[in-house]
C-alpha cells in the first residue's frame, strides 16, 4: 500500500475515476476532481445530494454509476474514515481496480479487504499532490 509503483500504476491504468463525496462546492474534492478532468481522466461524481458536478452527471452510489456508465477503474474516497469501509466494500463489489483514500481518510481493515480482493490501494494521500509530483 502507498508504494510509488502502485501509485504510478493507478495513474497509468485507471482512467475512469469515481469520486465519492464529490461536491459542487469549493472543497478539496472539487479541486482534485477538476484537476483530474483537466488531465484527461474521466470523473464520475458519486454524491446523493448532487445531480451534476463539473459538468458530469452525479450518481447516488457506485452501483448506480457502474450500471449507467460501465466499468469504474478507481474509486477515490472523500468521506470520513468511519464511512470509508462501506465505500471500499462497494468498490470491491463493483469490480474496481483500485481505491484511493484521500488525506486524512484511514481505515486499515478496509484497505486490507481491498488488497485481499486484488485492488490496488492507496490510503491517507492526496491524488492531486502525488500526480503533480510525477
N, CA, C and O atoms as CSV, one atom per row, in Angstrom:
chain,resi,resn,atom,element,x,y,z
A,1,UNK,N,N,0.830,-1.180,0.000
A,1,UNK,CA,C,0.000,0.000,0.000
A,1,UNK,C,C,0.882,1.253,0.000
A,1,UNK,O,O,1.908,1.305,0.678
A,2,UNK,N,N,0.470,2.239,-0.757
A,2,UNK,CA,C,1.150,3.528,-0.868
A,2,UNK,C,C,2.539,3.451,-1.503
A,2,UNK,O,O,3.301,4.416,-1.439
A,3,UNK,N,N,2.873,2.319,-2.110
A,3,UNK,CA,C,4.162,2.223,-2.796
A,3,UNK,C,C,4.119,3.075,-4.055
A,3,UNK,O,O,3.077,3.203,-4.698
A,4,UNK,N,N,5.246,3.646,-4.394
A,4,UNK,CA,C,5.335,4.506,-5.583
A,4,UNK,C,C,4.896,3.736,-6.833
A,4,UNK,O,O,4.224,4.294,-7.700
A,5,UNK,N,N,5.270,2.475,-6.925
A,5,UNK,CA,C,4.885,1.656,-8.082
A,5,UNK,C,C,3.365,1.532,-8.187
A,5,UNK,O,O,2.809,1.619,-9.282
A,6,UNK,N,N,2.692,1.329,-7.053
A,6,UNK,CA,C,1.225,1.229,-7.049
A,6,UNK,C,C,0.607,2.542,-7.495
A,6,UNK,O,O,-0.325,2.556,-8.300
A,7,UNK,N,N,1.123,3.640,-6.975
A,7,UNK,CA,C,0.597,4.960,-7.336
A,7,UNK,C,C,0.760,5.204,-8.830
A,7,UNK,O,O,-0.168,5.681,-9.482
A,8,UNK,N,N,1.917,4.884,-9.374
A,8,UNK,CA,C,2.142,5.077,-10.815
A,8,UNK,C,C,1.232,4.174,-11.646
A,8,UNK,O,O,0.731,4.594,-12.690
A,9,UNK,N,N,1.015,2.944,-11.193
A,9,UNK,CA,C,0.101,2.046,-11.912
A,9,UNK,C,C,-1.308,2.618,-11.921
A,9,UNK,O,O,-1.997,2.555,-12.939
A,10,UNK,N,N,-1.737,3.171,-10.807
A,10,UNK,CA,C,-3.070,3.775,-10.749
A,10,UNK,C,C,-3.162,4.924,-11.747
A,10,UNK,O,O,-4.143,5.030,-12.483
A,11,UNK,N,N,-2.150,5.783,-11.775
A,11,UNK,CA,C,-2.172,6.911,-12.707
A,11,UNK,C,C,-2.229,6.449,-14.157
A,11,UNK,O,O,-2.898,7.079,-14.977
A,12,UNK,N,N,-1.545,5.369,-14.483
A,12,UNK,CA,C,-1.499,4.941,-15.881
A,12,UNK,C,C,-2.638,3.999,-16.270
A,12,UNK,O,O,-3.051,3.992,-17.430
A,13,UNK,N,N,-3.152,3.211,-15.340
A,13,UNK,CA,C,-4.156,2.190,-15.666
A,13,UNK,C,C,-5.597,2.590,-15.346
A,13,UNK,O,O,-6.535,1.972,-15.849
A,14,UNK,N,N,-5.775,3.590,-14.537
A,14,UNK,CA,C,-7.118,3.945,-14.069
A,14,UNK,C,C,-7.566,5.260,-14.692
A,14,UNK,O,O,-7.217,6.337,-14.209
A,15,UNK,N,N,-8.331,5.165,-15.752
A,15,UNK,CA,C,-8.790,6.351,-16.479
A,15,UNK,C,C,-10.176,6.821,-16.070
A,15,UNK,O,O,-10.487,8.005,-16.201
A,16,UNK,N,N,-11.013,5.918,-15.576
A,16,UNK,CA,C,-12.366,6.261,-15.149
A,16,UNK,C,C,-12.377,6.267,-13.621
A,16,UNK,O,O,-12.206,5.232,-12.976
A,17,UNK,N,N,-12.582,7.463,-13.060
A,17,UNK,CA,C,-12.429,7.643,-11.614
A,17,UNK,C,C,-13.746,8.097,-10.992
A,17,UNK,O,O,-14.243,9.184,-11.284
A,18,UNK,N,N,-14.298,7.248,-10.133
A,18,UNK,CA,C,-15.480,7.624,-9.359
A,18,UNK,C,C,-14.987,8.369,-8.126
A,18,UNK,O,O,-14.202,7.835,-7.343
A,19,UNK,N,N,-15.445,9.594,-7.959
A,19,UNK,CA,C,-15.037,10.417,-6.824
A,19,UNK,C,C,-16.202,10.446,-5.839
A,19,UNK,O,O,-17.192,11.151,-6.036
A,20,UNK,N,N,-16.054,9.660,-4.772
A,20,UNK,CA,C,-17.126,9.526,-3.780
A,20,UNK,C,C,-17.022,10.676,-2.788
A,20,UNK,O,O,-16.001,10.866,-2.126
A,21,UNK,N,N,-18.107,11.434,-2.705
A,21,UNK,CA,C,-18.119,12.615,-1.856
A,21,UNK,C,C,-17.814,13.887,-2.623
A,21,UNK,O,O,-17.596,14.942,-2.026
A,22,UNK,N,N,-17.798,13.790,-3.945
A,22,UNK,CA,C,-17.520,14.968,-4.774
A,22,UNK,C,C,-18.645,15.981,-4.629
A,22,UNK,O,O,-19.822,15.657,-4.793
A,23,UNK,N,N,-18.261,17.206,-4.321
A,23,UNK,CA,C,-19.219,18.283,-4.105
A,23,UNK,C,C,-19.044,19.363,-5.160
A,23,UNK,O,O,-17.948,19.575,-5.678
A,24,UNK,N,N,-20.141,20.040,-5.468
A,24,UNK,CA,C,-20.055,21.177,-6.384
A,24,UNK,C,C,-19.549,22.421,-5.661
A,24,UNK,O,O,-19.230,23.424,-6.299
A,25,UNK,N,N,-19.476,22.362,-4.344
A,25,UNK,CA,C,-18.964,23.480,-3.546
A,25,UNK,C,C,-17.437,23.511,-3.615
A,25,UNK,O,O,-16.807,22.493,-3.904
A,26,UNK,N,N,-16.840,24.680,-3.349
A,26,UNK,CA,C,-15.375,24.781,-3.403
A,26,UNK,C,C,-14.714,24.065,-2.225
A,26,UNK,O,O,-14.375,24.675,-1.211
A,27,UNK,N,N,-14.546,22.784,-2.388
A,27,UNK,CA,C,-13.940,21.915,-1.372
A,27,UNK,C,C,-12.799,21.147,-2.027
A,27,UNK,O,O,-12.664,21.158,-3.250
A,28,UNK,N,N,-11.973,20.477,-1.217
A,28,UNK,CA,C,-10.879,19.696,-1.806
A,28,UNK,C,C,-11.348,18.687,-2.852
A,28,UNK,O,O,-10.677,18.505,-3.868
A,29,UNK,N,N,-12.483,18.030,-2.628
A,29,UNK,CA,C,-12.963,17.041,-3.606
A,29,UNK,C,C,-13.174,17.690,-4.964
A,29,UNK,O,O,-12.840,17.103,-5.993
A,30,UNK,N,N,-13.721,18.888,-4.973
A,30,UNK,CA,C,-13.986,19.587,-6.229
A,30,UNK,C,C,-12.685,19.984,-6.914
A,30,UNK,O,O,-12.545,19.833,-8.128
A,31,UNK,N,N,-11.740,20.490,-6.137
A,31,UNK,CA,C,-10.452,20.907,-6.700
A,31,UNK,C,C,-9.703,19.711,-7.300
A,31,UNK,O,O,-9.157,19.809,-8.399
A,32,UNK,N,N,-9.678,18.592,-6.583
A,32,UNK,CA,C,-8.977,17.404,-7.072
A,32,UNK,C,C,-9.657,16.861,-8.326
A,32,UNK,O,O,-8.982,16.551,-9.308
A,33,UNK,N,N,-10.969,16.742,-8.307
A,33,UNK,CA,C,-11.690,16.212,-9.471
A,33,UNK,C,C,-11.528,17.116,-10.692
A,33,UNK,O,O,-11.373,16.628,-11.811
A,34,UNK,N,N,-11.564,18.410,-10.481
A,34,UNK,CA,C,-11.357,19.348,-11.586
A,34,UNK,C,C,-9.968,19.143,-12.200
A,34,UNK,O,O,-9.821,19.151,-13.423
A,35,UNK,N,N,-8.970,18.961,-11.368
A,35,UNK,CA,C,-7.601,18.707,-11.828
A,35,UNK,C,C,-7.535,17.393,-12.614
A,35,UNK,O,O,-6.897,17.327,-13.665
A,36,UNK,N,N,-8.192,16.354,-12.104
A,36,UNK,CA,C,-8.231,15.070,-12.806
A,36,UNK,C,C,-8.807,15.250,-14.205
A,36,UNK,O,O,-8.257,14.768,-15.195
A,37,UNK,N,N,-9.918,15.951,-14.255
A,37,UNK,CA,C,-10.607,16.167,-15.531
A,37,UNK,C,C,-9.714,16.953,-16.494
A,37,UNK,O,O,-9.673,16.643,-17.685
A,38,UNK,N,N,-9.006,17.956,-16.001
A,38,UNK,CA,C,-8.093,18.746,-16.832
A,38,UNK,C,C,-6.925,17.914,-17.355
A,38,UNK,O,O,-6.284,18.284,-18.338
A,39,UNK,N,N,-6.653,16.793,-16.694
A,39,UNK,CA,C,-5.566,15.912,-17.117
A,39,UNK,C,C,-6.088,14.651,-17.802
A,39,UNK,O,O,-5.453,13.597,-17.770
A,40,UNK,N,N,-7.263,14.786,-18.423
A,40,UNK,CA,C,-7.848,13.778,-19.306
A,40,UNK,C,C,-8.315,12.491,-18.633
A,40,UNK,O,O,-8.388,11.444,-19.276
A,41,UNK,N,N,-8.628,12.566,-17.348
A,41,UNK,CA,C,-9.276,11.437,-16.687
A,41,UNK,C,C,-10.776,11.676,-16.743
A,41,UNK,O,O,-11.233,12.818,-16.704
A,42,UNK,N,N,-11.536,10.597,-16.834
A,42,UNK,CA,C,-12.996,10.702,-16.791
A,42,UNK,C,C,-13.416,10.638,-15.333
A,42,UNK,O,O,-13.136,9.653,-14.649
A,43,UNK,N,N,-14.080,11.673,-14.854
A,43,UNK,CA,C,-14.551,11.650,-13.475
A,43,UNK,C,C,-16.026,11.282,-13.435
A,43,UNK,O,O,-16.803,11.630,-14.325
A,44,UNK,N,N,-16.385,10.570,-12.378
A,44,UNK,CA,C,-17.755,10.139,-12.160
A,44,UNK,C,C,-18.139,10.582,-10.748
A,44,UNK,O,O,-17.753,9.930,-9.778
A,45,UNK,N,N,-18.883,11.662,-10.617
A,45,UNK,CA,C,-19.277,12.127,-9.286
A,45,UNK,C,C,-20.219,11.138,-8.605
A,45,UNK,O,O,-21.185,10.669,-9.207
A,46,UNK,N,N,-19.926,10.829,-7.344
A,46,UNK,CA,C,-20.808,9.977,-6.552
A,46,UNK,C,C,-21.146,10.749,-5.284
A,46,UNK,O,O,-20.331,10.882,-4.371
A,47,UNK,N,N,-22.386,11.256,-5.259
A,47,UNK,CA,C,-22.863,12.042,-4.131
A,47,UNK,C,C,-24.382,12.116,-4.256
A,47,UNK,O,O,-24.892,12.723,-5.196
A,48,UNK,N,N,-25.109,11.508,-3.323
A,48,UNK,CA,C,-26.576,11.503,-3.441
A,48,UNK,C,C,-27.215,12.883,-3.305
A,48,UNK,O,O,-28.402,13.039,-3.590
A,49,UNK,N,N,-26.449,13.884,-2.874
A,49,UNK,CA,C,-27.002,15.235,-2.715
A,49,UNK,C,C,-26.782,16.115,-3.944
A,49,UNK,O,O,-27.199,17.273,-3.959
A,50,UNK,N,N,-26.138,15.581,-4.960
A,50,UNK,CA,C,-25.833,16.344,-6.169
A,50,UNK,C,C,-26.492,15.679,-7.378
A,50,UNK,O,O,-26.719,14.470,-7.383
A,51,UNK,N,N,-26.795,16.478,-8.401
A,51,UNK,CA,C,-27.296,15.920,-9.660
A,51,UNK,C,C,-26.246,16.056,-10.753
A,51,UNK,O,O,-26.216,15.266,-11.696
A,52,UNK,N,N,-25.385,17.061,-10.621
A,52,UNK,CA,C,-24.321,17.290,-11.597
A,52,UNK,C,C,-23.175,18.027,-10.897
A,52,UNK,O,O,-23.395,18.945,-10.106
A,53,UNK,N,N,-21.949,17.600,-11.210
A,53,UNK,CA,C,-20.765,18.270,-10.686
A,53,UNK,C,C,-19.735,18.346,-11.808
A,53,UNK,O,O,-19.457,17.352,-12.478
A,54,UNK,N,N,-19.178,19.527,-12.002
A,54,UNK,CA,C,-18.163,19.765,-13.037
A,54,UNK,C,C,-18.637,19.295,-14.416
A,54,UNK,O,O,-17.859,18.780,-15.219
A,55,UNK,N,N,-19.930,19.487,-14.664
A,55,UNK,CA,C,-20.494,19.128,-15.961
A,55,UNK,C,C,-20.753,17.647,-16.157
A,55,UNK,O,O,-21.075,17.215,-17.264
A,56,UNK,N,N,-20.618,16.868,-15.102
A,56,UNK,CA,C,-20.823,15.415,-15.177
A,56,UNK,C,C,-22.022,15.027,-14.320
A,56,UNK,O,O,-22.230,15.579,-13.240
A,57,UNK,N,N,-22.803,14.080,-14.809
A,57,UNK,CA,C,-23.940,13.575,-14.041
A,57,UNK,C,C,-23.436,12.944,-12.747
A,57,UNK,O,O,-22.477,12.172,-12.756
A,58,UNK,N,N,-24.082,13.275,-11.645
A,58,UNK,CA,C,-23.737,12.684,-10.355
A,58,UNK,C,C,-24.653,11.492,-10.070
A,58,UNK,O,O,-25.819,11.469,-10.465
A,59,UNK,N,N,-24.096,10.520,-9.382
A,59,UNK,CA,C,-24.820,9.298,-9.043
A,59,UNK,C,C,-24.930,9.169,-7.530
A,59,UNK,O,O,-24.084,9.676,-6.793
A,60,UNK,N,N,-25.965,8.495,-7.076
A,60,UNK,CA,C,-26.195,8.312,-5.645
A,60,UNK,C,C,-25.266,7.255,-5.046
A,60,UNK,O,O,-24.984,7.287,-3.848
A,61,UNK,N,N,-24.789,6.318,-5.871
A,61,UNK,CA,C,-23.951,5.230,-5.360
A,61,UNK,C,C,-23.010,4.740,-6.453
A,61,UNK,O,O,-23.192,5.041,-7.633
A,62,UNK,N,N,-22.016,3.992,-6.046
A,62,UNK,CA,C,-21.107,3.385,-7.020
A,62,UNK,C,C,-21.847,2.367,-7.882
A,62,UNK,O,O,-21.603,2.267,-9.085
A,63,UNK,N,N,-22.740,1.622,-7.269
A,63,UNK,CA,C,-23.520,0.633,-8.024
A,63,UNK,C,C,-24.317,1.310,-9.135
A,63,UNK,O,O,-24.324,0.837,-10.272
A,64,UNK,N,N,-24.985,2.413,-8.812
A,64,UNK,CA,C,-25.768,3.146,-9.807
A,64,UNK,C,C,-24.860,3.680,-10.919
A,64,UNK,O,O,-25.216,3.634,-12.097
A,65,UNK,N,N,-23.692,4.183,-10.537
A,65,UNK,CA,C,-22.750,4.709,-11.530
A,65,UNK,C,C,-22.295,3.599,-12.475
A,65,UNK,O,O,-22.274,3.784,-13.692
A,66,UNK,N,N,-21.939,2.466,-11.924
A,66,UNK,CA,C,-21.472,1.353,-12.769
A,66,UNK,C,C,-22.576,0.881,-13.706
A,66,UNK,O,O,-22.319,0.601,-14.877
A,67,UNK,N,N,-23.800,0.791,-13.201
A,67,UNK,CA,C,-24.919,0.353,-14.037
A,67,UNK,C,C,-25.152,1.317,-15.195
A,67,UNK,O,O,-25.599,0.903,-16.265
A,68,UNK,N,N,-24.855,2.588,-14.992
A,68,UNK,CA,C,-25.100,3.589,-16.022
A,68,UNK,C,C,-23.939,3.742,-16.999
A,68,UNK,O,O,-24.153,3.823,-18.208
A,69,UNK,N,N,-22.712,3.784,-16.484
A,69,UNK,CA,C,-21.578,4.081,-17.363
A,69,UNK,C,C,-20.673,2.900,-17.657
A,69,UNK,O,O,-19.856,2.966,-18.575
A,70,UNK,N,N,-20.799,1.829,-16.906
A,70,UNK,CA,C,-19.928,0.681,-17.115
A,70,UNK,C,C,-18.780,0.663,-16.118
A,70,UNK,O,O,-18.919,1.130,-14.987
A,71,UNK,N,N,-17.661,0.126,-16.541
A,71,UNK,CA,C,-16.531,-0.102,-15.645
A,71,UNK,C,C,-16.008,1.184,-15.003
A,71,UNK,O,O,-15.901,2.231,-15.641
A,72,UNK,N,N,-15.693,1.060,-13.731
A,72,UNK,CA,C,-15.031,2.131,-12.982
A,72,UNK,C,C,-13.679,1.585,-12.550
A,72,UNK,O,O,-13.592,0.532,-11.920
A,73,UNK,N,N,-12.626,2.317,-12.899
A,73,UNK,CA,C,-11.276,1.841,-12.596
A,73,UNK,C,C,-10.854,2.139,-11.165
A,73,UNK,O,O,-10.383,1.259,-10.445
A,74,UNK,N,N,-11.032,3.395,-10.766
A,74,UNK,CA,C,-10.556,3.847,-9.454
A,74,UNK,C,C,-11.714,4.472,-8.685
A,74,UNK,O,O,-12.513,5.225,-9.240
A,75,UNK,N,N,-11.789,4.148,-7.404
A,75,UNK,CA,C,-12.732,4.796,-6.504
A,75,UNK,C,C,-11.913,5.673,-5.572
A,75,UNK,O,O,-11.145,5.179,-4.747
A,76,UNK,N,N,-12.087,6.982,-5.714
A,76,UNK,CA,C,-11.371,7.977,-4.928
A,76,UNK,C,C,-12.305,8.441,-3.809
A,76,UNK,O,O,-13.392,8.951,-4.082
A,77,UNK,N,N,-11.890,8.269,-2.552
A,77,UNK,CA,C,-12.792,8.427,-1.420
A,77,UNK,C,C,-12.534,9.728,-0.650
A,77,UNK,O,O,-11.480,9.918,-0.042
A,78,UNK,N,N,-13.523,10.606,-0.697
A,78,UNK,CA,C,-13.545,11.839,0.081
A,78,UNK,C,C,-14.660,11.726,1.120
A,78,UNK,O,O,-15.622,12.493,1.083
A,79,UNK,N,N,-14.539,10.805,2.017
A,79,UNK,CA,C,-15.518,10.603,3.094
A,79,UNK,C,C,-14.748,10.465,4.401
A,79,UNK,O,O,-13.534,10.265,4.394
A,80,UNK,N,N,-15.447,10.571,5.504
A,80,UNK,CA,C,-14.811,10.382,6.801
A,80,UNK,C,C,-14.277,8.956,6.916
A,80,UNK,O,O,-14.798,8.033,6.290
A,81,UNK,N,N,-13.246,8.792,7.714
A,81,UNK,CA,C,-12.636,7.470,7.888
A,81,UNK,C,C,-13.661,6.422,8.291
A,81,UNK,O,O,-13.615,5.293,7.803
A,82,UNK,N,N,-14.590,6.782,9.178
A,82,UNK,CA,C,-15.573,5.797,9.641
A,82,UNK,C,C,-16.569,5.402,8.546
A,82,UNK,O,O,-17.287,4.413,8.699
A,83,UNK,N,N,-16.623,6.148,7.463
A,83,UNK,CA,C,-17.501,5.822,6.336
A,83,UNK,C,C,-16.756,5.139,5.189
A,83,UNK,O,O,-17.376,4.652,4.243
A,84,UNK,N,N,-15.453,5.105,5.276
A,84,UNK,CA,C,-14.641,4.583,4.174
A,84,UNK,C,C,-14.837,3.090,3.947
A,84,UNK,O,O,-14.819,2.633,2.804
A,85,UNK,N,N,-15.023,2.330,5.012
A,85,UNK,CA,C,-15.165,0.882,4.869
A,85,UNK,C,C,-16.318,0.482,3.971
A,85,UNK,O,O,-16.178,-0.412,3.137
A,86,UNK,N,N,-17.446,1.133,4.135
A,86,UNK,CA,C,-18.614,0.833,3.297
A,86,UNK,C,C,-18.344,1.179,1.841
A,86,UNK,O,O,-18.774,0.459,0.939
A,87,UNK,N,N,-17.632,2.280,1.606
A,87,UNK,CA,C,-17.289,2.673,0.229
A,87,UNK,C,C,-16.323,1.653,-0.379
A,87,UNK,O,O,-16.473,1.257,-1.535
A,88,UNK,N,N,-15.350,1.241,0.397
A,88,UNK,CA,C,-14.396,0.237,-0.090
A,88,UNK,C,C,-15.116,-1.067,-0.417
A,88,UNK,O,O,-14.827,-1.694,-1.436
A,89,UNK,N,N,-16.037,-1.476,0.425
A,89,UNK,CA,C,-16.789,-2.705,0.151
A,89,UNK,C,C,-17.587,-2.579,-1.144
A,89,UNK,O,O,-17.682,-3.537,-1.912
A,90,UNK,N,N,-18.154,-1.413,-1.387
A,90,UNK,CA,C,-18.897,-1.195,-2.627
A,90,UNK,C,C,-17.946,-1.187,-3.829
A,90,UNK,O,O,-18.296,-1.682,-4.900
A,91,UNK,N,N,-16.748,-0.627,-3.651
A,91,UNK,CA,C,-15.745,-0.635,-4.730
A,91,UNK,C,C,-15.360,-2.063,-5.093
A,91,UNK,O,O,-15.208,-2.394,-6.269
A,92,UNK,N,N,-15.206,-2.896,-4.090
A,92,UNK,CA,C,-14.903,-4.314,-4.333
A,92,UNK,C,C,-16.060,-4.957,-5.089
A,92,UNK,O,O,-15.849,-5.685,-6.059
A,93,UNK,N,N,-17.284,-4.684,-4.638
A,93,UNK,CA,C,-18.477,-5.295,-5.244
A,93,UNK,C,C,-18.657,-4.912,-6.705
A,93,UNK,O,O,-19.146,-5.726,-7.489
A,94,UNK,N,N,-18.279,-3.699,-7.097
A,94,UNK,CA,C,-18.467,-3.286,-8.496
A,94,UNK,C,C,-17.278,-3.665,-9.374
A,94,UNK,O,O,-17.304,-3.429,-10.581
A,95,UNK,N,N,-16.237,-4.250,-8.783
A,95,UNK,CA,C,-15.096,-4.696,-9.574
A,95,UNK,C,C,-14.105,-3.599,-9.934
A,95,UNK,O,O,-13.447,-3.681,-10.971
A,96,UNK,N,N,-13.988,-2.579,-9.099
A,96,UNK,CA,C,-12.990,-1.531,-9.353
A,96,UNK,C,C,-11.583,-2.125,-9.304
A,96,UNK,O,O,-11.351,-3.143,-8.651
A,97,UNK,N,N,-10.661,-1.487,-9.994
A,97,UNK,CA,C,-9.260,-1.925,-9.982
A,97,UNK,C,C,-8.511,-1.411,-8.759
A,97,UNK,O,O,-7.558,-2.039,-8.298
A,98,UNK,N,N,-8.951,-0.248,-8.227
A,98,UNK,CA,C,-8.204,0.401,-7.167
A,98,UNK,C,C,-9.101,1.274,-6.306
A,98,UNK,O,O,-10.175,1.700,-6.730
A,99,UNK,N,N,-8.635,1.534,-5.082
A,99,UNK,CA,C,-9.254,2.512,-4.198
A,99,UNK,C,C,-8.173,3.463,-3.704
A,99,UNK,O,O,-7.037,3.070,-3.442
A,100,UNK,N,N,-8.566,4.725,-3.586
A,100,UNK,CA,C,-7.650,5.761,-3.106
A,100,UNK,C,C,-8.371,6.501,-1.987
A,100,UNK,O,O,-9.367,7.183,-2.229
A,101,UNK,N,N,-7.865,6.366,-0.759
A,101,UNK,CA,C,-8.433,7.070,0.374
A,101,UNK,C,C,-7.628,8.354,0.555
A,101,UNK,O,O,-6.428,8.313,0.826
A,102,UNK,N,N,-8.294,9.483,0.403
A,102,UNK,CA,C,-7.628,10.779,0.394
A,102,UNK,C,C,-7.013,11.136,1.751
A,102,UNK,O,O,-7.204,10.428,2.740
A,103,UNK,N,N,-6.274,12.246,1.776
A,103,UNK,CA,C,-5.648,12.742,3.009
A,103,UNK,C,C,-6.616,12.673,4.181
A,103,UNK,O,O,-7.754,13.133,4.087
A,104,UNK,N,N,-6.160,12.102,5.270
A,104,UNK,CA,C,-6.976,12.039,6.481
A,104,UNK,C,C,-7.966,10.897,6.523
A,104,UNK,O,O,-8.606,10.682,7.553
A,105,UNK,N,N,-8.112,10.161,5.439
A,105,UNK,CA,C,-9.041,9.024,5.400
A,105,UNK,C,C,-8.234,7.753,5.636
A,105,UNK,O,O,-7.448,7.330,4.789
A,106,UNK,N,N,-8.446,7.154,6.808
A,106,UNK,CA,C,-7.679,5.978,7.207
A,106,UNK,C,C,-8.628,4.907,7.720
A,106,UNK,O,O,-9.414,5.146,8.637
A,107,UNK,N,N,-8.548,3.731,7.124
A,107,UNK,CA,C,-9.289,2.559,7.594
A,107,UNK,C,C,-8.456,1.342,7.199
A,107,UNK,O,O,-8.580,0.817,6.092
A,108,UNK,N,N,-7.616,0.911,8.118
A,108,UNK,CA,C,-6.689,-0.199,7.846
A,108,UNK,C,C,-7.432,-1.472,7.456
A,108,UNK,O,O,-7.019,-2.163,6.525
A,109,UNK,N,N,-8.513,-1.789,8.145
A,109,UNK,CA,C,-9.233,-3.028,7.838
A,109,UNK,C,C,-9.853,-2.981,6.449
A,109,UNK,O,O,-9.838,-3.979,5.728
A,110,UNK,N,N,-10.397,-1.831,6.071
A,110,UNK,CA,C,-10.967,-1.696,4.729
A,110,UNK,C,C,-9.871,-1.809,3.677
A,110,UNK,O,O,-10.067,-2.445,2.642
A,111,UNK,N,N,-8.727,-1.200,3.933
A,111,UNK,CA,C,-7.599,-1.293,2.995
A,111,UNK,C,C,-7.148,-2.736,2.836
A,111,UNK,O,O,-6.839,-3.175,1.728
A,112,UNK,N,N,-7.110,-3.469,3.931
A,112,UNK,CA,C,-6.737,-4.887,3.871
A,112,UNK,C,C,-7.752,-5.685,3.051
A,112,UNK,O,O,-7.368,-6.529,2.240
A,113,UNK,N,N,-9.047,-5.421,3.260
A,113,UNK,CA,C,-10.081,-6.119,2.477
A,113,UNK,C,C,-9.911,-5.843,0.990
A,113,UNK,O,O,-10.018,-6.752,0.167
A,114,UNK,N,N,-9.644,-4.587,0.650
A,114,UNK,CA,C,-9.458,-4.233,-0.757
A,114,UNK,C,C,-8.246,-4.944,-1.338
A,114,UNK,O,O,-8.316,-5.497,-2.436
A,115,UNK,N,N,-7.148,-4.931,-0.616
A,115,UNK,CA,C,-5.928,-5.593,-1.102
A,115,UNK,C,C,-6.156,-7.098,-1.252
A,115,UNK,O,O,-5.716,-7.699,-2.233
A,116,UNK,N,N,-6.835,-7.700,-0.291
A,116,UNK,CA,C,-7.132,-9.141,-0.373
A,116,UNK,C,C,-8.032,-9.459,-1.563
A,116,UNK,O,O,-7.969,-10.560,-2.109
A,117,UNK,N,N,-8.867,-8.505,-1.969
A,117,UNK,CA,C,-9.753,-8.690,-3.123
A,117,UNK,C,C,-9.030,-8.397,-4.438
A,117,UNK,O,O,-9.615,-8.534,-5.512
A,118,UNK,N,N,-7.759,-7.993,-4.356
A,118,UNK,CA,C,-6.968,-7.767,-5.562
A,118,UNK,C,C,-6.934,-6.330,-6.049
A,118,UNK,O,O,-6.417,-6.064,-7.134
A,119,UNK,N,N,-7.473,-5.400,-5.276
A,119,UNK,CA,C,-7.446,-3.995,-5.682
A,119,UNK,C,C,-6.123,-3.346,-5.280
A,119,UNK,O,O,-5.528,-3.702,-4.263
A,120,UNK,N,N,-5.677,-2.397,-6.084
A,120,UNK,CA,C,-4.568,-1.551,-5.682
A,120,UNK,C,C,-5.119,-0.585,-4.640
A,120,UNK,O,O,-6.260,-0.135,-4.750
A,121,UNK,N,N,-4.309,-0.267,-3.626
A,121,UNK,CA,C,-4.786,0.545,-2.514
A,121,UNK,C,C,-3.790,1.651,-2.184
A,121,UNK,O,O,-2.591,1.411,-2.042
A,122,UNK,N,N,-4.313,2.861,-2.067
A,122,UNK,CA,C,-3.550,3.998,-1.555
A,122,UNK,C,C,-4.401,4.611,-0.453
A,122,UNK,O,O,-5.611,4.777,-0.611
A,123,UNK,N,N,-3.754,4.951,0.676
A,123,UNK,CA,C,-4.512,5.465,1.810
A,123,UNK,C,C,-3.808,6.670,2.432
A,123,UNK,O,O,-2.583,6.702,2.552
A,124,UNK,N,N,-4.616,7.661,2.825
A,124,UNK,CA,C,-4.137,8.851,3.520
A,124,UNK,C,C,-3.137,9.645,2.675
A,124,UNK,O,O,-2.120,10.123,3.176
A,125,UNK,N,N,-3.450,9.771,1.389
A,125,UNK,CA,C,-2.620,10.554,0.471
A,125,UNK,C,C,-3.521,11.351,-0.458
A,125,UNK,O,O,-4.679,10.994,-0.675
A,126,UNK,N,N,-2.985,12.422,-0.998
A,126,UNK,CA,C,-3.728,13.264,-1.920
A,126,UNK,C,C,-3.394,12.886,-3.366
A,126,UNK,O,O,-2.234,12.936,-3.776
A,127,UNK,N,N,-4.418,12.508,-4.130
A,127,UNK,CA,C,-4.221,12.134,-5.530
A,127,UNK,C,C,-3.562,13.273,-6.301
A,127,UNK,O,O,-2.597,13.046,-7.030
A,128,UNK,N,N,-4.070,14.496,-6.148
A,128,UNK,CA,C,-3.556,15.643,-6.894
A,128,UNK,C,C,-2.081,15.894,-6.561
A,128,UNK,O,O,-1.260,16.073,-7.461
A,129,UNK,N,N,-1.756,15.906,-5.296
A,129,UNK,CA,C,-0.373,16.158,-4.889
A,129,UNK,C,C,0.572,15.093,-5.449
A,129,UNK,O,O,1.655,15.417,-5.937
A,130,UNK,N,N,0.164,13.832,-5.380
A,130,UNK,CA,C,1.012,12.761,-5.913
A,130,UNK,C,C,1.128,12.862,-7.433
A,130,UNK,O,O,2.204,12.642,-7.989
A,131,UNK,N,N,0.031,13.191,-8.102
A,131,UNK,CA,C,0.067,13.320,-9.558
A,131,UNK,C,C,0.966,14.470,-9.976
A,131,UNK,O,O,1.739,14.338,-10.925
A,132,UNK,N,N,0.878,15.581,-9.290
A,132,UNK,CA,C,1.673,16.770,-9.627
A,132,UNK,C,C,3.168,16.539,-9.411
A,132,UNK,O,O,3.987,17.205,-10.043
A,133,UNK,N,N,3.531,15.618,-8.539
A,133,UNK,CA,C,4.951,15.325,-8.253
A,133,UNK,C,C,5.604,14.429,-9.302
A,133,UNK,O,O,6.821,14.245,-9.282
A,134,UNK,N,N,4.831,13.881,-10.198
A,134,UNK,CA,C,5.363,12.924,-11.176
A,134,UNK,C,C,6.480,13.495,-11.985
A,134,UNK,O,O,7.030,12.811,-12.848
